[in-house]
C-alpha cells in the first residue's frame, strides 16, 4: 500500500481511519453486477456497514439497488471516496475526474497503482491510497 497525503493535510495518526470515519458516499468506478467480482463483494460489504455506494460503470444501469452512472461527473451528489476497480493504465482520466468533482480521496484497490495519477490527485488536494483494499482496511479498523 502507498499513501499520498496532500500538503495541506493536518497531521493524523491514522489518515485512512479518519477518512473512513468521516466519509459517507463512495463512488465505485468499475462496479460490476456480477456477485463473484471483487468490486461487487467489496461494495456489498461497504453498503452493509452504512456507506452509500454509487456505481460508476457505463455498462450497468443498477448495481446493489443503486443507480449506476457512466462517469463520475454525472453523479448529482458530492462524493467522499472514489474507489477504483480498473486497470492501472485506466487510472489517469479517473483521477482527473475525481479532481473535477472535488472528491476527498482517490482509492486504488489492490494491484492498482499509477504514480503519475496519484501525484496529480494528491497535488490537487486529494488523499490518495494505492494498492490497498477498502474492505480489508475498514475491517482492520473495526476491531
Secondary structure, 3 states (H helix, E strand, C coil): CEEECCCCCCCCCCHHHHHHHHCCEEEEECCCCCCCCHHHHHHHHHHHCCCEEEEECCCCCEECCEECECCHHHCCCCCCEEEECCCHHHHHHHHHHHHHCCCCEEEECCCCCCHHHHHHHHHCCCEEEECCCHHHHHHHHCC
